[in-house]
């Protein structure tokens, strides 16, 4: 079986939330959420073996140093890092980290960290203001993608007021990474996958990554990715629990490949530190589609080239990342 070091691995979603900044919002009642991570539904689900109940603790301090350590353990080469918001916990006053934390991480680890701006909630702060910060981060600091998390915003990500923002992303070459599917915090109605149809129709050349398989509406996202050549499916936030459910993961990936025909629109991600990065990498290394699933559901078999595409080649092409020479065979086989 192939190992992590055999692949160029790019994580499409990793968060920073250092405690030395978070302490400044600790007086807000909502911040107590972070002292009870294992009592939240996500803490129990993403970090727990459902059979043995064995559980890993999530780190309380989401620093670049901790991220790099976990990347090294898991075999992740590059992480797309973004600030953490949780703005609603401070009554829309202060986020739990800022884009400058990402800038610092990029400066400290230029070969390992790709900047993903988070200039939302866009509608609450005003889209024009969000665009101004977007321009600074992408023009002056080299950010490559931007996160859109509409559950904490005043409306859905396809709101008419958001269209100038997507136009600016297209101009800057900034790839929107959009939270889709269930929202643990905030309104899930603001981020259902079908809302992507409007954006893809209005901006057919703007490449978009939809996070989290669009779960639990993953079939809808799959259909949209078939319809729109610019829409890609991100796996982040789901590979933790799916490590413990390999047949379910085979169904989710197999259904994508069944409708799209190949693995070139599937993007690996962890949503670090929501679940251990090493288990999420291992989930893809272990991924197989049995003959029973192939013949019963029309899923194609998973090859090492498919895993290479998912792990990093697809996203490297989107973000114009240099793939190290030792992984050239995966580029040649693309």
MARZA-100420 format. One record per residue (C-alpha): residue in three letters; x, y, z. Coordinates in steps of 0.5 Angstrom, whole numbers, plus 500, padded with zeros to 3 digits. Each point is the difference from the previous one (the first is absolute). Layout:
N
   residu     x     y     z
      ala     X     Y     Z
...
END
This chain:
334
   residu     x     y     z
      unk   500   500   500
      unk   502   507   498
      unk   503   505   506
      unk   499   507   501
      unk   507   502   498
      unk   498   497   493
      unk   495   506   499
      unk   500   507   499
      unk   495   502   506
      unk   497   507   500
      unk   495   501   506
      unk   494   505   497
      unk   498   502   507
      unk   504   501   506
      unk   498   505   506
      unk   504   505   504
      unk   498   502   507
      unk   506   502   505
      unk   498   500   507
      unk   504   507   501
      unk   495   503   496
      unk   494   496   502
      unk   501   502   507
      unk   497   507   498
      unk   493   498   498
      unk   500   495   506
      unk   496   504   504
      unk   494   499   495
      unk   495   495   503
      unk   500   496   493
      unk   508   499   501
      unk   499   495   505
      unk   498   495   494
      unk   508   499   499
      unk   500   498   507
      unk   495   494   499
      unk   503   497   493
      unk   498   493   501
      unk   493   502   503
      unk   498   503   493
      unk   497   495   495
      unk   506   501   495
      unk   505   499   506
      unk   497   493   501
      unk   499   498   493
      unk   506   502   496
      unk   505   498   506
      unk   497   493   502
      unk   500   493   498
      unk   493   498   500
      unk   501   493   502
      unk   506   501   505
      unk   498   507   502
      unk   507   501   500
      unk   501   508   499
      unk   505   505   499
      unk   500   507   503
      unk   500   506   495
      unk   506   505   501
      unk   497   506   504
      unk   506   504   497
      unk   499   500   492
      unk   507   503   499
      unk   504   499   493
      unk   505   496   504
      unk   495   495   502
      unk   498   500   493
      unk   507   499   497
      unk   501   494   505
      unk   493   497   499
      unk   502   501   492
      unk   507   496   501
      unk   496   494   504
      unk   495   499   495
      unk   505   502   494
      unk   496   506   497
      unk   505   504   496
      unk   496   507   499
      unk   494   502   504
      unk   495   506   498
      unk   499   504   506
      unk   495   505   502
      unk   498   504   506
      unk   494   497   505
      unk   494   505   501
      unk   495   497   505
      unk   498   507   500
      unk   493   499   502
      unk   503   498   507
      unk   502   507   501
      unk   494   503   498
      unk   503   502   493
      unk   505   504   504
      unk   507   496   499
      unk   502   494   496
      unk   504   495   504
      unk   506   501   495
      unk   502   505   494
      unk   503   499   493
      unk   506   503   503
      unk   501   493   504
      unk   500   497   493
      unk   505   505   497
      unk   505   498   506
      unk   499   493   498
      unk   501   501   493
      unk   507   504   502
      unk   502   495   505
      unk   499   494   495
      unk   499   502   493
      unk   501   493   497
      unk   495   497   504
      unk   494   505   501
      unk   496   503   495
      unk   496   506   502
      unk   492   500   500
      unk   497   506   502
      unk   494   501   504
      unk   497   507   499
      unk   493   498   502
      unk   494   500   503
      unk   500   504   493
      unk   492   502   501
      unk   501   502   507
      unk   506   505   499
      unk   498   502   493
      unk   503   497   494
      unk   503   506   497
      unk   504   500   507
      unk   502   492   499
      unk   502   502   493
      unk   505   505   502
      unk   503   495   505
      unk   500   494   495
      unk   504   505   495
      unk   505   501   505
      unk   501   493   502
      unk   501   497   493
      unk   503   506   497
      unk   505   502   505
      unk   501   493   504
      unk   499   495   495
      unk   494   496   503
      unk   497   495   495
      unk   493   499   502
      unk   495   503   504
      unk   495   496   505
      unk   493   502   500
      unk   496   498   506
      unk   493   502   499
      unk   496   496   506
      unk   503   506   505
      unk   498   505   495
      unk   494   504   499
      unk   498   496   493
      unk   502   495   496
      unk   506   499   496
      unk   496   502   493
      unk   497   506   503
      unk   500   505   494
      unk   504   505   504
      unk   506   494   500
      unk   500   501   492
      unk   505   505   500
      unk   504   496   505
      unk   501   494   495
      unk   501   505   495
      unk   506   503   504
      unk   503   493   501
      unk   499   498   493
      unk   505   507   498
      unk   505   498   506
      unk   500   492   498
      unk   498   499   507
      unk   496   493   501
      unk   494   500   504
      unk   500   495   505
      unk   493   499   503
      unk   497   497   506
      unk   494   495   497
      unk   495   495   503
      unk   499   500   508
      unk   502   506   504
      unk   502   498   507
      unk   500   507   502
      unk   495   505   497
      unk   495   499   494
      unk   500   494   496
      unk   495   503   495
      unk   505   505   498
      unk   505   495   497
      unk   496   495   497
      unk   504   497   494
      unk   494   502   495
      unk   502   507   501
      unk   506   499   496
      unk   497   499   494
      unk   498   508   499
      unk   508   502   502
      unk   502   495   494
      unk   495   502   495
      unk   502   507   501
      unk   508   499   501
      unk   501   494   495
      unk   508   501   500
      unk   501   501   508
      unk   502   493   503
      unk   497   499   507
      unk   501   495   505
      unk   494   497   504
      unk   502   498   507
      unk   497   494   503
      unk   498   496   495
      unk   494   504   500
      unk   497   495   506
      unk   495   498   501
      unk   498   502   493
      unk   506   497   496
      unk   496   498   495
      unk   498   507   498
      unk   507   502   500
      unk   502   494   496
      unk   495   502   495
      unk   502   507   500
      unk   507   499   499
      unk   498   496   494
      unk   496   505   497
      unk   505   506   501
      unk   507   499   498
      unk   503   505   505
      unk   497   497   506
      unk   505   495   504
      unk   498   496   506
      unk   504   500   507
      unk   500   495   505
      unk   502   504   506
      unk   496   499   506
      unk   498   493   499
      unk   506   495   499
      unk   501   500   508
      unk   493   496   501
      unk   501   497   493
      unk   506   497   502
      unk   496   495   505
      unk   495   499   494
      unk   504   498   494
      unk   494   497   496
      unk   497   506   501
      unk   506   504   498
      unk   500   495   494
      unk   493   502   498
      unk   501   508   501
      unk   506   500   495
      unk   497   494   496
      unk   494   504   498
      unk   504   506   498
      unk   504   496   495
      unk   494   497   498
      unk   497   506   498
      unk   506   504   498
      unk   504   495   497
      unk   507   501   503
      unk   503   502   507
      unk   502   507   497
      unk   495   504   504
      unk   501   497   507
      unk   504   504   504
      unk   503   498   507
      unk   500   504   506
      unk   500   499   508
      unk   496   506   503
      unk   506   499   505
      unk   499   500   506
      unk   493   497   500
      unk   503   493   499
      unk   507   497   500
      unk   504   501   494
      unk   503   494   500
      unk   494   496   500
      unk   497   504   494
      unk   506   499   496
      unk   499   492   502
      unk   493   500   498
      unk   502   502   492
      unk   506   495   501
      unk   495   495   502
      unk   495   501   495
      unk   498   495   495
      unk   494   498   496
      unk   498   493   500
      unk   498   496   494
      unk   493   499   504
      unk   499   508   500
      unk   503   501   493
      unk   495   495   497
      unk   494   502   505
      unk   501   507   499
      unk   504   502   494
      unk   506   502   504
      unk   506   500   496
      unk   506   497   504
      unk   505   505   504
      unk   507   500   497
      unk   506   503   503
      unk   500   506   495
      unk   493   501   502
      unk   502   501   507
      unk   506   504   498
      unk   495   505   496
      unk   496   500   507
      unk   505   501   504
      unk   504   506   497
      unk   500   500   492
      unk   493   503   499
      unk   501   506   505
      unk   507   501   498
      unk   498   501   493
      unk   494   505   502
      unk   505   504   505
      unk   506   500   495
      unk   504   496   506
      unk   507   497   498
      unk   500   493   500
      unk   507   497   503
      unk   503   496   495
      unk   500   494   504
      unk   492   500   498
      unk   501   501   493
      unk   497   493   498
      unk   493   502   502
      unk   501   507   496
      unk   502   496   494
      unk   494   495   501
      unk   495   505   501
END
